[in-house]
Amino acid sequence: MNFKQNLVRARSHIIFMLALISAFSLVITLEKMTFENRVSPKSTVKKQVDLKMPAMRELTVEEKKWAKIAWRYFQNNTIEKTGLVNSVNNYTSTTLWDSSSYLMAVISVQRLGMIDDNEFKQRINKFLDSLASLPLYEGKLPNKAYNTESLLMVDYSNKPIEKGIGWSALDIGRLMVPLNILVWNYPEFTPQVKNITQHWDLGAAVKEGELYGALNENGETAYLQEGRLGYEEYGAKAFQLIGLDVSNAIDYTSWLEFVDIHGINIPTDTRTPEKFTAHNYVVSEPYILDGLEYGWDQISREFSGRVYSVQKAHYEATGKLTAVSEDNIDQAPYFVYNAVFTDGKAWNAITEDGTDASEFKTLSTKAAFGWHMLYETDYTRKLMTVASKLYDPEKGWYSGLYEKTGKPNMALTANTNGIILEALAYKQTGVLLKL
């Protein structure tokens, strides 16, 4: 039985389970909110979140220009021999997350009519051929990083490492989004997708209903639960689509806690880095991707509205245009999580290891685009008056604008440009994963 038949067979069961889980989880969520408000009056929601999503609409002339700028990044950074794309401009390395952003970019420009069928098929075929030939960590799943020219497993400094550095369940989950789109909407690619997924041991990334990553620690592999609120549920949805049990990972309520910021109850994760090693970041990206690709479920729709609305409220309280997410930056430490809430603090910015990075707070270009195409409000239009200027017409969109200096964060990445194309395609063609 091939990949698509397996999906068809599982689909009715999955849809039923999704509805059941969503309904059950929503009841629990509402009970938790009521309980919290009853015992802690200071966290009562003072500002109601009621956002309406606009219908699909044609891109404007200016938006079509924006799409061409984003696509320029991929034209410049596609490696002809392998079909892979550099994660960062002219840096010959990629992760599965960034490769997913590339695939979503190709699907988006195809749906926007920006490339013809020949280029679309050539790009997808070349990418899938390389994906099928990648060496795997422990022979099971893709390594966290690869050289885009040699296809060798590398570390994050792009140095070859024979065994690899491990795998990321979240990155794999993101990659399964465009692979599912190809299977359902472009069936000519189903044999290649089937070949890839049969070669991979996707079940190795799931244990007892949770997502697990692998980490090479001095030659020994450690398996660690992966994902925090927002990212965890987003990553788990793709695994659920192929019939794997991710019931714990997709449950929004297991570690849910609300924090009052500007009178809005913001969903956060109670797992602390001191006890559970990984940091929890309340940022825009997982909620934006969930909306653009899946169309949100009841809970992610509510949580997304709160995460967006609190950024608007922060602007109203401080005068600082706010659209926060994780982003590459154009100077050391090169990657920063600009968060609504992390490590017990609102409007905190840290590196992956928890080091303070407050001086690198930025308005995120991809977050501004994402929120604007999802909601299109007066506030998102304010964001776009700034974000729409953050580009090099020959290279693509910059990652953001530094809050402290007012200067562009000139990092150029596949993820920023890919999400921008997703957002523009969503505006014109609707939710990207259509089953």
N, C-alpha and C positions, 0 to 999 in steps of 0.2 A: 504494500500500500504506500503510495507516494505522499510527499509532504502535504500537498494540497488536500488530498483525500483525508489525511489524518486531521487536518484543520476543520474540514467540513464535518467530519464525524463528531469532533469535539465541540463544535461551535454551539449547538443548541444547549448542550450541558453547561458550557461556559457562560452563555448568556443568562441562563437561569441562575447559576451560582453567583454571577456578578450582581444580578438584581437582588438576590437573597442577601448576599454579604453587604451590599450597599444599604439596603433597607435596615438590616440588623445593626450595622455600624452607625447609621444615622440616628437610630433610636438611642444607642449608647452615647453617642456624641451629645445629643440634645440633653440627655440625662446628666452627663458630666457638666455641661455648661450650666444647667439649672442648679446643680449641686454647688458648683463653684460660686455662682452668683449669690446663692443663699448663704454660704458660709463666709464669703469674702466680698462684702459690698463694694470695696474699692475697685474690684475687677469687673463690675457690672458694665455691660456695653452701653455707652452713652450715645454713640453714634451708630445708627443702623446702616448696614451695608446692603444696598439695593441697587444693583447695577444691571442695566439692560444691554444685551449684546446686539449690535447692529446686524442686519441681514447682509448676505454676500453682495458685493458691489464692485463694479469695474475699477481698475486702477486708474488714477489720474495720469496725466502726461508726466508730472513730476515724479510720481511713484514708479512709473516705468523706467525713468532715468535712474532712480535709486536701485532698482533691480539690476540694471545693467552694470552699475558700479559694483554691486555685490558679486555678480557673476564674474567680473574681471579678476577678482581674487583667485577663483578656481581656474580660470584660463591661464593665469600666470603660474600657478603652483601645481598643476597636474603633471605628474611624471609620465612621459609618453610610454616608456618601456613597461611600466607596471600598472599604470592606470590609477595609482594611489595619489593622494594629494597631501601636501605638507600641512601639518597642523598650524605652523606659524610661517609667515612669509619667508621664503627662501631657506627654510630650515628643514632638511630632508628627514623628518621623523613624523610619525603619526601615532595616535591612539585609536582605539575602536570608537570612542565617543566622537572624536573629530572626523573619523572616516564616516560615521553615521551622518554627521553634519554635511559632509560632501554628498553622500547618496541622497539625502533629503533636498539638497540644493539642486541636484540634477533632476529629481522628480518635480521639484517646484518650477524650474525654468521650462521643463517640458509642458507642464500644465498651463503655464503662462504663455506658451507659444514662442518662447525666446530661442529655442533650438529645434532643428528638424528631427524627424524620427531616426535618420541615419546616425546623427551625432549622439542622440539619446541612447540608442542601442549599442553603439560602439563604446561609449563611456561605461555603461552598465556591464556589458560583456567583459571588457578588459578588467574592470574592478573585481567582478565576481571570480574571474579566472585567477587573479592574484590572491584573492581571499581564500580560495580553495587550496592554494599551494603554500600558505603560510605555515612555517614550523609552529607547533603548539607547545605550550607549557605543559610538561609532564605527559605530552601526547594527548592531552584532553581538551584544552581550550586555548584560545589566542592569548598571547602574552599582552601585557599592558601597553607595550610600545614596539614599533617596528621602524626600520629604516625604509623610507619610501622608494629608494632606488634598488637596494639589494634584497629587500624583504627579510633581512635578518632580524632576530629578536635583539632588542637593544634596551639599555637602561634609559632613564630620563635625560641623560646627557648625550644620548645618541651613540653610546659606545656599545659595540656588540657584546652580548653576554650569552654564552652557549646554552645554559639552562633556561635563561629568561629571568624575569623579576616577579612573575606571578600573573594572575588574571584578576580583572575587575568584573564582578557580576553586574554592577550598574552599567558599565560600558557595554557589556554584552547585551543587556536588556535594551539599551538604546539602539544598538545595531539591529536588534530583532524588529524594530519598528519599520525601517525601510524594507527589510527583507519580507515582512508581512505585506507591505504595500505592493511589492513586486509580485508576490504570489497571487494576491487577490485581484489586482488591477492590471497587471502585465504578465499574463500566464506563460508567455513564451520563455520567461526566465525561471519558471518553476523547476525544471530539471537541474539547473545550476544551483539554485537555492537548496534543493533536496540533497544534492551531492555535498554541499557544505555542512548542512545541519546533521546529516548522517555521519559525517566524519568527526564532528565535534561531540563531546560528551556533555551536553547541556545540563543533564541531571547533576553533574558534579558541582554546579553553582547553586544548587538548592539542597537544603537540609532541614528537615522538620518544619517545613513551611516557610523557611527564611532564606534570604540570599546570602551566599558565602563567597568571598573572594579568597584567593590564594596569594601568599607572600613568601618569596624566597628570602629566608633569614640565615645568612652565612651557610648556604648550601642545603639547609633544611626547610621544608615547606610548612608554613603555619596557615591554617584555615580559619578565617575570621568572619564573623557575621558582618554584613556590609549594608549600609544605608541607614539614613535617619529620615524623620518625617518630611515628606515632600518628595525627596529623591527616592526613598525606599519604595513608596507606592508607585511612583512613575516607572521605575525600573522593573517592578514586579508584574505590571500589567502585561508586558510583552511575553514574559514567561508563562503567564496564565493563558494567553491566547494559544499557546502550543500544548496546553494540557498539563503543565507541571503544577504541583501543589505549592503555591506560595501564599497560603491562607493567612499566615502570620505576617508576612511582609506587606501584604496588601491591606491589612487592618489598620486604619488610621488611628484607632483609639487605644491600642496596646500601651503606648508610652506617651499619651497625649496630655498636655498641660497648656493652659492659657495664660498669657502674660498681657496685662493691660498696658498698652502704649497709645497715647493720645486718645484714650477713651474707647479703644477698640480691642476686643479680645483677640490676640494673635496666637495661632496654634504653634506650639513649640514641642520639642522632644525632651522627655525627662532624663534620657540617658546622658550622663555626664562623661567628658573625656577622662576624668580621673578614674572612673570605674569601668568604662566601656571603651576606652582608648580613642575612639573617633570623636571629632567635634560635630556639633549640630549647628547648621547654618540655616536661618530663615532668610531665604533669598528668592528672587523672582523666577529664576530659570526653570526649575522643575514644574512650577505651576503654569508658566507660559507654555512650555512644551506640551504639558498635559492638555491644555486648551486647544492649541493648534493642531495636535496630532490625533488625540482621542475625542476631543469635544467635552472633556470633563465628565465626572460622575457627580452625584448630588453633593458629596462632601468636598471634593476638590474644587467644585464650582464655588462653594461657600468660602473655603479657605483661600482660594485665589482672590476672591473679592476683598477679603480682609487684608491680605498681603499687599494688594494694590492700593486699597483705600488708606492704609496707614502711611504709605509713602506720600500720598496726596495730603494727608493730615499733617505730616511732618513739614511739608512745604508751606502749608498755611500757618504753621506755628513758628517757623524759623525763616521763611523766605528763601530757603535753599531748595532748588529743584532736585528732586530725589527719585532715582530709579536705580535700585541697587541689585547687584548680582555678583557672582564670582567672575573674575576676568583676568586674562593676561595683562601685564603692564609692561611698559617699554623700558623699565629699569629694574635693578635688583629691589625686591626679591622675585620679580617677574610674574608672580601669580598671587592674587589677593582675593579673599572672600569679603566683600562689602555687604554686610548683613543688616536686616531689620533687627535681628536679635541673635546673638551667639555668645557663648561662655558667660551667661548671666547678665549681659549688658545689651541695652538697646543701641542701635546705630553704631555697632562695633565693626571694626575691620581688622582681620587677622590673616596670617599666613596659614598654610595647611598644618603646621606644627603648633599653632596657637600664638605665635609671636605677634605683638601689636604692630599693626600696619595702618594706624589712623591717618598718617600723613598722605596715604595713597588712596583715600576715599575718592570714588569717582561716580559720576553719572554714567551708567552703563548704556551704550548705544543699543545693544540687542534688547535690553529690558525696555527701553523707551519704544522701540519698534514693536516689540511683542505686545505690550500693554495697549499701545495705540491701535493696532489692528484688531485686537480682541474687544476693546471697549469704545474707542474713539470718543473721548470726553473732552471737555474744555481743558482739563488738566493734562491729558495726554497730548493735546495740541500744543500746550506750553512746552512739554518735554521735546516734542518734535521740532519746535523752532530752534532748539539748541542741537539736538542729535542730528538733524538733517544737514548740518554743516560739517560733520566730523568724518571727512573722507578725503581720499586722494583718488581722482577720477581714473588714474592709470593703475591703481593698486588695490582699491577696495575701501571698505569702511574701517575706520579706527575703532578701537575698543571702547573709548569713552572720553570723558572730560574730567580732569582733576578738580576736585572741589576746592582745594587749598590755593592753587595757583591760577585756575581758570584756563590752563593750557590743555591741549588735546593729549590723551593717552594714545600714542601713535602705534601701539601694538596692532598688527594686522594678523587676523587668525581665521581659520576655517570655521570655527564655531560661531564667531560673531557674524560673519558673512552668510553662513548657512542658515542661521536662525532668522536673519533679516529676510532672506529669500523665502523661508517657510512662512513668515508672517505675511509677506506680500501675496504669496500664493493662497494662503488662507483667506485673505480678504476677498479675492476674486473667485476662488473655487471651493471654499469651505474646508471643513475638517479634512486633514490629509490622509488619515487611515480610515478608509471606507470599506467595511466588510460586507 
